[in-house]
Amino acid sequence: MTKSIVCFLVAVISQNSWSQNQERTVINGKITSNTNDLEGVYVVNAQTEAMTTTNASGAFSILAKPDDVLVFSSIQFKENRVLLTCENFTDLNFTVRMNLVMHQLQEVVIKRYDNINAVALGIVPSGQKSYTEAERKLRTATALDATANAGTMAGGSISADPLLNFLSGRTAMLKKEVEVEKKEFFMKLLERMFSLEHFVERLKIPAEYVKGFEYYAVENKQFTTILNSKNKTSTEFLLGELAVKYKEIIAGEGK
C-alpha cells in the first residue's frame, strides 16, 4: 500500500515537473461573439505577460503551453480567462466565446436657458410656430390651396382648376423639399458629432461608402430621434448597430 502511494506521488511530481519545463509553442485560436467587430481584442498570457490582439476575423496566435491562462479583454467585451489544456493545442477549431458588455447609460443633464428666446425678447409673438424656409414655402402653397378651394365653394365665376392643378404638383414638390431639408440637417449633425476616422476605423465602413452609410442612417426614424437629442452615447450605440447591417448590405451587393 505504501509502495503504491509513493509511486503515485512520484508520477504526480514528474508530471508537474514536465509541465513546468515544457517549452511554449504557438497556439492558434479564434474568438466568437454576437457581433462582427472582432478585431483588436487583447489576448494576454497571464504567466509570461506576452500579448497579442485579434485580427478582423477574430483569429489570434500566441506562445503558450498547457496550464497557462489566457486573458481575453476589450472595451466592448466582458473579460474571459481560459485555462489551456493539451487538447487546445491540437484542436484546429479552438474558439473562445466572448460576451458583449451592455453599457448602462449614465444620467445626462442638459442645461437649458428657455427664458432667453425670441418670445421673451418680444421679437416673436407668444405661441407662434417657427418654420424653416422649405416649411414656409409649403405652408404658403397649402394656404393658397385652401383659399382657392374656398373661392370655388363660394361660387366664384373664375375656375380655380388650373391653379389647383399647378399648386397640387408644387405642393408635392415642396413636401419633398421639406424632407430633403430635414435629412440634410441630420447629415450635418451626424458629421459634426463623428469624424470620418470614426466611421472608417471604429465602425469599419470603407471610406468610399461613408457618405452612403450616412444617408442610410438618417433614413432610420429611430436613429434621427436619438441623433436629434444630441446624446452622443446613445447615438453611437445605435450607429454601431446600423453599421453592422449596412456592411451586410454592401457585402451582399459585392456578390
C-alpha positions in Angstrom: 0.0 0.0 0.0 2.8 2.4 1.0 4.7 1.5 -2.2 1.7 2.3 -4.3 1.3 5.8 -2.7 5.0 6.5 -3.2 4.7 5.5 -6.9 1.6 7.8 -7.3 3.4 10.8 -5.7 6.4 10.2 -7.9 4.2 10.2 -11.0 2.4 13.4 -10.0 5.7 15.2 -9.3 7.2 14.0 -12.6 4.1 15.2 -14.4 4.3 18.7 -12.8 8.0 18.9 -13.5 7.4 18.0 -17.1 4.6 20.6 -17.4 6.8 23.3 -15.9 9.8 22.6 -18.0 7.8 22.1 -21.3 8.7 24.7 -23.9 5.9 27.0 -25.0 4.7 26.7 -28.6 2.3 28.8 -30.7 -1.3 28.2 -30.1 -3.8 29.3 -32.8 -7.4 30.2 -32.0 -10.3 32.4 -32.7 -12.9 34.4 -30.7 -16.6 34.4 -31.5 -19.4 36.7 -30.4 -22.8 38.2 -31.4 -21.0 40.9 -33.4 -18.9 41.1 -36.5 -16.5 43.6 -34.8 -13.9 41.1 -33.5 -10.7 43.0 -34.3 -8.4 44.5 -31.6 -9.3 42.2 -28.6 -6.3 41.8 -26.3 -5.0 38.3 -25.7 -2.6 38.1 -22.8 -0.7 35.1 -21.4 -1.0 35.6 -17.6 2.1 33.6 -16.9 4.5 35.2 -19.4 2.7 38.6 -19.9 3.1 38.0 -23.7 0.4 39.9 -25.5 -1.3 40.0 -29.0 -4.5 41.2 -30.5 -7.1 39.5 -32.7 -7.5 40.3 -36.4 -10.6 41.3 -38.3 -11.9 37.7 -38.3 -11.2 37.3 -34.5 -8.1 35.0 -35.1 -5.0 35.1 -32.9 -1.7 33.3 -32.3 0.4 33.4 -29.1 3.1 31.4 -27.3 1.8 29.3 -24.5 1.8 25.8 -23.0 -0.8 23.6 -21.1 -1.8 25.1 -17.7 -1.1 28.7 -18.9 -4.0 31.1 -18.5 -5.0 33.3 -21.5 -6.9 36.5 -20.6 -9.2 38.0 -23.3 -10.3 41.6 -22.8 -11.6 44.5 -24.8 -13.8 47.6 -24.1 -16.8 46.0 -25.9 -16.4 42.5 -24.3 -16.5 41.1 -20.8 -13.1 39.7 -19.7 -12.7 36.0 -20.3 -10.0 33.7 -18.7 -9.2 30.4 -20.3 -7.0 27.7 -18.7 -5.2 25.9 -21.5 -5.2 22.1 -21.8 -3.2 19.8 -24.1 -6.3 19.4 -26.3 -6.4 23.1 -27.1 -3.0 22.8 -28.8 -4.2 20.1 -31.2 -7.7 21.5 -31.7 -7.8 23.1 -35.2 -11.0 24.9 -34.2 -10.0 26.2 -30.8 -12.5 29.0 -30.2 -13.2 31.3 -27.2 -16.7 32.7 -26.7 -16.8 36.5 -25.8 -19.9 38.2 -24.4 -20.7 41.8 -25.2 -20.7 44.4 -22.5 -24.1 46.1 -22.2 -23.2 49.7 -21.2 -25.7 51.3 -18.9 -26.1 54.9 -19.9 -25.4 57.4 -17.2 -27.8 60.2 -16.4 -27.3 63.1 -18.8 -28.0 66.6 -17.5 -28.7 69.2 -20.1 -28.6 72.9 -19.1 -31.2 74.9 -21.0 -31.9 78.6 -21.0 -35.5 78.6 -22.1 -36.1 82.0 -20.6 -33.9 83.7 -23.2 -35.6 83.4 -26.6 -37.3 85.4 -29.3 -40.6 85.3 -27.5 -39.2 86.6 -24.2 -37.4 89.4 -26.0 -40.7 90.4 -27.7 -39.4 89.7 -31.2 -41.9 86.9 -32.0 -45.5 86.7 -30.6 -46.1 84.1 -28.0 -47.4 80.7 -29.3 -46.2 81.3 -32.9 -44.6 78.3 -34.6 -41.3 78.8 -36.3 -40.7 77.3 -39.8 -37.7 76.5 -42.0 -37.5 78.0 -45.5 -38.9 74.9 -47.1 -41.7 74.6 -44.5 -42.6 78.3 -45.1 -42.9 77.6 -48.9 -45.1 74.6 -48.2 -47.3 76.5 -45.8 -47.8 79.2 -48.3 -48.7 76.8 -51.1 -51.2 74.9 -48.9 -52.7 78.1 -47.7 -53.2 79.1 -51.4 -54.8 75.7 -52.0 -57.3 76.4 -49.1 -58.0 79.8 -50.5 -58.7 78.5 -54.0 -61.0 75.8 -52.6 -62.9 78.4 -50.5 -63.4 80.5 -53.6 -64.8 77.6 -55.6 -67.2 76.7 -52.8 -68.4 80.3 -52.6 -69.4 80.1 -56.3 -66.8 82.3 -57.8 -67.1 82.8 -61.5 -63.5 82.1 -62.2 -62.5 78.5 -62.4 -59.7 77.5 -60.0 -59.0 74.1 -61.6 -55.8 75.3 -63.5 -54.5 76.9 -60.3 -55.3 73.9 -58.2 -53.6 71.6 -60.7 -50.5 73.7 -60.6 -50.5 74.0 -56.8 -51.1 70.3 -56.3 -47.8 69.5 -58.2 -46.0 72.3 -56.4 -47.2 71.2 -53.0 -45.9 67.7 -53.6 -42.5 69.1 -54.7 -42.4 71.3 -51.6 -43.1 68.4 -49.3 -40.2 66.6 -50.8 -38.0 69.7 -50.2 -39.0 69.7 -46.5 -37.9 66.1 -46.2 -34.7 66.7 -48.0 -34.0 69.7 -45.8 -34.5 67.6 -42.7 -32.2 64.9 -44.0 -29.5 67.5 -44.8 -29.9 68.8 -41.2 -29.4 65.4 -39.7 -26.4 64.7 -42.1 -24.7 67.8 -40.9 -25.4 67.0 -37.2 -24.1 63.5 -37.7 -20.9 64.7 -39.3 -20.3 67.3 -36.5 -20.8 64.6 -33.9 -18.5 61.9 -35.5 -15.4 62.3 -37.6 -14.6 60.4 -40.8 -12.0 58.4 -38.9 -14.7 57.2 -36.5 -16.7 55.7 -39.5 -13.7 54.2 -41.1 -11.6 53.0 -38.1 -14.2 52.3 -35.5 -17.2 51.2 -37.5 -15.1 49.6 -40.3 -17.1 51.4 -43.0 -15.0 51.6 -46.2 -14.2 55.3 -46.9 -16.0 55.3 -50.3 -19.1 54.0 -48.5 -19.2 56.5 -45.6 -21.4 59.1 -47.3 -23.8 56.3 -48.4 -23.9 55.0 -44.8 -24.8 58.5 -43.5 -27.8 58.6 -45.9 -28.7 55.1 -44.8 -28.6 56.1 -41.1 -30.7 59.3 -41.4 -33.4 57.3 -43.2 -33.9 55.5 -39.9 -36.5 57.4 -37.8 -35.5 55.9 -34.5 -31.9 56.9 -35.2 -32.8 60.5 -36.2 -34.8 60.9 -33.0 -31.9 59.9 -30.9 -29.5 61.9 -33.0 -31.6 65.0 -32.6 -31.5 64.5 -28.8 -27.7 65.1 -29.1 -27.0 62.2 -26.7 -23.7 61.0 -28.2 -23.5 57.8 -26.2 -27.0 56.6 -27.3 -26.3 57.8 -30.9 -23.0 55.9 -31.1 -24.6 52.7 -29.8 -27.4 52.7 -32.4 -24.9 53.9 -35.1 -22.9 50.8 -34.4 -25.9 48.5 -34.9 -26.8 50.3 -38.2 -23.1 49.9 -39.3 -23.3 46.1 -38.9 -26.5 46.0 -41.0 -25.1 48.3 -43.7 -21.9 46.3 -44.0 -24.0 43.2 -44.6 -25.9 45.1 -47.4 -22.7 46.2 -49.2 -21.2 42.8 -48.8 -24.3 41.3 -50.5 -24.0 43.8 -53.3 -20.5 42.6 -54.0 -21.6 39.0 -54.6 
